[in-house]
Amino acid sequence: MSVHYTLNLRVFWPLVTGLCTALVCLYHVLRGNGGVPAEPPDGADGGFPLLKAAVLLLLGYVLLRCRHAVRQRFLPRPPRLGGHPALSPRPFGEPGLGILLESYYEHEVRLSPHVLGHSKAHVSRIVGELVRAGRARTSPGPIPGGALALAFRGDFIQVGSAYEQHKIRRPDSFDVLVPLRLPPLVALEPRSLGAEPALAPAFRGCFLCAIKAPPVPSGAPSGHWLRDCKPFADGFCVDVRGRRHLSATLVLRWFQSHLQRSLATVRYSLEGRCRVSLTPGGLEQPPTLHILPCRTDYGCCRLSMAVRLIPAVHLGDGVFLVAPLLPPSPAGPLSELPGGLRPEALWGVNTARQEQKLLSWLQERAPPGACYLKCLQLLKALRDLGARGLDPMAATHWGRILSSYVLKTALLAVLLREGVPAQVWDEVHLGERLEEVVQFLRDCLLQRRALFHCVLGPGGAAAEVGPLPKVLREAAPVDVLAAFDQRPRELAAARLLSTWRRLPQLLRAYGGPRYLARCPPPRSQRTQGSPEDEP
């Protein structure tokens, strides 16, 4: 689908005429100030050259306007099929939704692969040095000598849209998992909370992690483990129902302090390339590493970037436990949950590696030209357009309900429901597929159907992503929209549908260049005879 551009003649030629007239006037003013002008020969009028130039410019402008009007009058009419117009009855020069989507995607949504590649490489170098310094550094922490403290495992895992090929706009934010290494004497016993009847649906996707003694030979005393593990339990665990459980709050607090110490170690070596600072976070926002380019660094594609560093505890098979994103409580911070549960002991699950495998599996089996990743990028842009005009609190709530993860889950649900992407996901059907995902997401918001996690839901993609830990295979299905009440979901569904219906007007107002050339619709629409304004 090609997009052509042209000048706006209504602005260009009057501007050229005015500019030339101003130059001629300035020339005569400067020439008159140079001295007393000589009498023109034969009594000629000295003002004639100025009048002559103005008349010529005006005549040229009128001729060009007449030529444009005559050309538009004698343009060929669109063909008719079966007595009905093959195109929509609106003016021929107004671009359709397909052209508007393509123009908006190229100018406002699509990222440069060159810039994105350089940004990811720069983030990998900086985070790699930081993590290696954190692994090499002994951690005093809350335990004397650091004998049983947490530590960095020494690697990091890049997750998020930037590494799944569907990031939009600017490559200035990244997510990185930093795996933690537990002491050798500590083993975890994770348990899903999906079967807790008294727990709110928003917390049923969380997990508890009790610590247990590793297997010991028969006959060996077990009291030594309790004595040796007591410093670790006092520093990183809380009591839940009489057992010691690993606390996400205490782990995150240690992680932030250890990052500060590691950053102080590598800051001097990074001064020649960038300036690095760390913003502490909380349960809702992990610590963020800010990377600012130095003026003396003449490397290519240097941008100011924010990297979210997420502490992660490995469960096995590429699945990690991270601090959960708990829903905001109107009564303030949560202090107690039913059944003796404590909020600081809750963990969320991160299956980014499985989701990356699922997207790769779909890409390998999809036909050339499949547009499902492009559809996801335009869904994010549609969400951003829908947030225009909202007050900050409403815009934050809108973005929280229609987060990038929710949009990705909705697209994967549609794809897995239909199987491997077929020819219907070809780029010529981009508008139809986009409408299909919007309608599916609206039904999920209105609770007409559940939006299950793509890995933890019923009939998930376990066969395509490989083996999963036993605790995830036996966990209850997770609805990613369960944390939101009915009224906000209904408002979000209504605004989503309204944004989709007003999408052509929004794209003309905010997307791409303001002046699109009058060109025929795409070849697929000319051959099929479908109206240009139908999505």
N, C-alpha and C positions, 0 to 999 in steps of 0.2 A: 504494500500500500504506500504509494508515493505522495509526498506533500510538497507543493510548490508555493513559492512566496513571490510577492510583487510589491511595488511601492504603492503607498497611498497617494494617488495623484491629487486628491483634494487638499492635501497638506503640502505636498512636495513642490508643485509648480507655483502656487502663491508665495511660498517661502523663497523660491529662487527669484521670482519677480521682484519681491521686496528687497532682497539682498542686492541684486544688481542695481536697482534704483538707488539704494543707499550708497553703493560704491560710486556711482556716477555723480551723485550730489556731493559726496565727500571730495571727489576729484576736483570739481568746480570750485568748492569752497577753498581748498588748499591752493588752487591755482590763482584765485582772486586775492588771497592773502599774501601772495609773493610779491606784489607790487601793483601799480596802476596798469590795468590791461590796456593794450594798444587798441586803437580803433580798428574794427574789422574792415577789410578792404571792400570797396564798392558798396559800403553801407549795409553789409550783411548783418543779420540779427545774431548777437552773441548767444542768446538762449536757445537757438534752434537745435544745436547738437544734443542738449539735454532732453528737449521735447521729442526729438527724433528717436533717441534711445528708448524712452519710455513707451512711445507708440509702438515701436518694433517689438518690445517685450510683451506688451499687452496683446498685440496681434498674434504672436507665437503661442501665447497661452490660450487664446480663443480657438485657434486652429487645432491645437492638441485636444481641447475639450470636445470640439465638434467631431474629430476623428474617433475619439473614444465612444461617443454616443452613436455614431454611424456603425461602428464595429459591433456594438452590442445589439443594435437593431437587426443586423443581418446575420447574427449567429444562427447556426442550424438548430432546429427544434429537436428535442429528444424524441427518439422513436417510440411508437406505440405498439403494444402487443395485445392482440385480441380486442381492440377497441378501447383499451384502458391504458393510461400512461404507465410506462415502465418505471418511472421514478415518482417520487412524492410530488404533490401539487405545489409545494412551497418553491420559492425562487431558486433558480438553478445554481446561483453563486453561493448559497449557504451550505457550508460543509456539513456532512452527516456525522453521526456518532462515531463511526469507524475512523474517519479522518481525524476527528477531534481527539479520540483516544490515542491514536498513533502519534499525533503531534504533542499531546501532553506527556506521553511516555518518553518521547525522545528529548524533550526540552526540560521537563520538570522531575521525572521519575528515574530514568535510567542512569546508572553509574558508569563512569569510565572504567573499564577493566584495568587499564594501565594505572590509574590513580589508586584504585582499590587494591591492586596487587602490591604496589609500593607501600601503601599504608599498612597492610597486613604484615609485610615483611619487617617494617619498622617496629610495629607492636611486638612481633615475635622476638626481635633482638633485645628490646628493652625489658620485656617481661621475663625472658630467659635469663638475663643477667641477674634480675631481682630474685627470681626463684632459686637460682644456684647459690646466690649469696645467703638466702634464708636457709638453705639446706646445710651449707657449710658452717653456719654460725650456731654455736651452742645456745640453747634457749634456757635462760634461768627460769623465766616464767614464775608461776606460783610455787614451784617445787624446788627445794634446795638441790643444787647441782644438776638439775635437769635430767635425772636418771630415768624418770618415767613420764616425761613431758611429751606433748605432741611435737611434731616436726614436719617440715615440708618433705614431700616425697622426692622432689627434685625435678619434676616435669610439670607441664601444664597442658590443658586441653582447650582448644579454641572452639567455642560454640556460638550459636546465634545466627542471625540472618546474614551477616557478612560472610560466613563460612558455609552457608547453604544456598548462595547465589540468588537471594531474593531481597537484598538490602536496597533501600531507595534513597534518593537525594544525595547526601554527603557521607563519605566514609569517615566519620569523625567519632564514632562510638562503637565499642567492641565489648564482648563478654568473654571472659576466660575463667575456666575452672582451675583451681589450684588444689590438687589432691593432697591430703594430709596423711601422715604415717602414724599409726597408733603404736604404742609400746608393744614389745613382743608378748608381754604377759596379759595383754588386754584383748579380749575377743568380744564381738558384738552379737546380740540376739535381737534382730529387728522384728517388729510386729506391726501390722497394718491396723488402723483404727476404723476401717470401713464397716466393721460389724458392730460398732458401739451404738446401741439403740438410742441412748440419751444424748448423744453428741449431735451438734448441728451439722447439716450437710456440708458446710464450708470446711469442716475439720476432718471429714471422713477420708480425705485423700492424704492425710498426714500419717507419720510413722513414729513409733517409739523405739529407742535403741537401748536395751538393757545390756549391761556388761556382765560377762560370765567368765568363769575360769576356763582356761584352755584345757584340753584333755591331758590328763596326767596318768602315769603308769599306775596300775593297781597296787594298792598298799601304800602309796606315797601320801604323806600328810597334806591336807588341804589348807590348814591354817596358815602356812607360809604364804600362800597366794593372797589371802586376805590382808596379811600384814604388809606385804610388799606393794600391793595395789592400792593401799589406803591413801597415799599422797596423791595419786592420780584421781581417785574417786573424789577426794575432797576438793580438788582444783577444777575438775571438769564435769562433775556429775551432780545430779539432784535426786532426791528420794521421791519415787512415785509408787504408791501402793506397796511400800516396804522394800522396794528394790532400788538399786542405784542405776540411774539412766543417764546416758550422755546428753549434756545440755547444749543445744544450739546457741543459746545466748552466751554461755561461758566460753565455748569454742570460738565464737565470733569475736569476743572481747580479746582473747589471747591472739587471735589471728591478726587483728588490727595493730596491736602493740608489736608483734613480731615483724609485721610489714614495715613499720616505722623504723625499727632497728636495722632491718635489711636494706631499706632505702638509704639510710645514713651511710651504710657501707659502700654503696655503689654510686652515690650522688656525685662524688668527685670525678670518677671515671666517665660519667655521662655529660659533664659540663660542656665539653667541646661539641656535642651533637644536639643536645636538647636540655630543656629545663623540666624537671620532674617534681611533682608535688602529689601528696596523698590527702584525700578528703575522707575522714572517718564516716562510717555508715551505721546502720542499725539493722533490725530485722526486716524492715521494708526496703532497705537500700544497702547493698554491700559496699565496702570501701572502694573508692574510685581513684584510679591513678590518672593524673592529668599530665599529658606530654605536650610541651610547647616547643616549637622549633626555635633554634638559636639564630640570630642574625648572621653569625659567621658560618653557619652550615649551608652550603650551596647544593645540597642534595636535591634530587628530583622529588616533586610531589610531597613536600613537607606541609602537613596540616596540623592544627591543634586538635588533639584526640583525647577522648576520655575512655578509659579501660576499666570496666567493672571486674574486680578480682573477687571471685566467689569461692570461699572455702568449701571443700567437698570431701566426704568420707566414702571410700570405695566399698560397695557391697559385693561386687563381683560381676563378671560378664559385662563390664563397661557401664554399669549402673551406679549412680552416686546419690548420697544423701546430702542435701543442702538445707540452709535455713529456709523455712517456709514463708511464703507470701501470705500472711494472715490478713483477712478482711478488716478494714477499719471499724472499730467499735464506736457507736455513738456515745457510750458512757465513758470513753477514755481507754487507756491501756487495759488489756485483759489481765486479771489477777487470779482467776480461778475458773476451772472448767468442771463439768459434771463428772462424777465418778472418781474424784480425787486426782484428776489429771492436772498437770501444770503446763502453762503455755511455753515456758522456757525449755521444756523437754521435748517439744514437738519438732519433727523434721519433715521436710518435703523431699520428693524424689525427683531426680533429674535423669531423663532418658534421652539426652541430646545425641549421644552416639547412636542409639537405635533409630532416632528420627533422621539423622544424616544417612544411615544405611537405607532407610526406607525411601528417602528421596533419590538416592543413587539407584536403588532397585527400580523405581519407576522410570528414571531417566534412561536406564539401559533398555527397557522394554517398550518405551514410548516411541511412536514413529517420528521421523525427522520433522521438525517444525511444530512440535507440540508446545502449547502456550500456557501450561498450567503454572509455571513459575512467573511468567509475565502477568497472568491473571491475579496471582497473589500480590505482586507488586502494585497493581492497579487497585486492588482491594484496600491496601494500606493508604494509597493516595485518596481513595474515596472516603475513607475514614477521616483523613486530615481535612478534606474539603467540608465534610459534615460538621467539623468542629468550629468552623468559621462563624462568628457571630455569637458564640456562647460565652458566658462569663467564665472566669478562670476555674471556679469550683465545678461548674457543669462540664467544662471541657476536660478537666482532670477525670471526672467520673465517666465521661463518654470514652476517653482513651483507656480507662481501666477495664471497662466492660468489653470494648472491642480492641483488646490488646493484640499485638502482633502474634502472640502465641495462640490466642483464640481464633484469629483469622486463618493461621496456618492449620490449626486442627480442623476447622470447618472445611477447608479445601481438601485436606487429606481424607476426611470422612466422605466427601463426594467422590473422590478418586477411588477409594477402596470399595465404595458401594458399587461403582460401575466397573471395577476391575482395572486392567491395564488401560491407560489412555489410548483411545482409538482415534479414528479420523475425525470424530466430532470435536476433538481438542486441537484441531488444526487452527492456525492463526487467523484464517478467514472467518472462523466462528468465535472469535474472542468475545464479542459483545454478548452472544447467546450464553456462553459459558460463564461469563461474569454475572449475568442476570440469574443464572441457575444457582450459583453459590450465594448470591445475595438473598434469594428466596429461601434457600436452605437455612441460612443463618437467621433470617427473620423467624422461621418456624421454631428454631432452637430457642431464640429469645422469648418467644411467646409460649414456651413449654409445650409445644405440639409434638416435639421430639427432643431427645436428650443428645447433647454434644459430648460424647464420651472421649476420653483420652485415647489417642491413636494407638498406644501400646498397652495401656492398662484397661481398655474398654472391652466389652464383649465382642468376640470375633475380631480381636485386634490383629496387629501385623506381626505376631510373634514368629510365624513361619518365615517371614521375609527378613526380619532383623536378626535372627539367630537366637541362641539360648538366652533365657532370662533367669535371674535368681529365683529360688523357690518362693520366697516371700512375696515377690511380684506376681508370680503365676497364680498364687492362691489369694491375692488381694482382691477386694471387691472393685467393681467398675467405678471409675472416677469421672464425674461430670464436671467439666472445667468451668461451667457457668453456675454451679451450685452455690457459690459464695455470694451471689447477688439476689436481692429481694425481687418480688414480682413486679412492683411498680417501676423501679428503675429499668428493668428489662423491657417492660412494655414501652416506656418512653424511648429507650434506645432502638427498639424495633421500628417504632413509628418514624423516628428521625432517619434511620437507615433507609427505609423505603422512600421517604420524602427526598432524601439526598440522591437516591438512584433516579427518581423521576425527574429531578431538576438537574441531572448530570450534564446534559448538553449546555444549558445556560451557565452552569458553574465552570465548565471547561472553557467556554468562550470568554468568560470574565477573568479567569485566573490562570488559564493554561496556555503555554506556548506563545508564539508570536501573535500579535493582535490582528494581522492581516493575512489571511490565507487566500491564495489565488482561486479563482473560479475554475475548478477542474471537475471532470466527471467522477462519479463514484467508483469504488473498486470494481475490478473486472468481475468478481464473483457476483456482485449485486446487479451488474448490467446483464449478465447472462441469465441469472435466476429471476430477474424482474421483481425483486423484493423491495419494499419501500425503504428509503434511506434513513428514515427517522425511527425505524423499529430497532430495538436493541437486540 
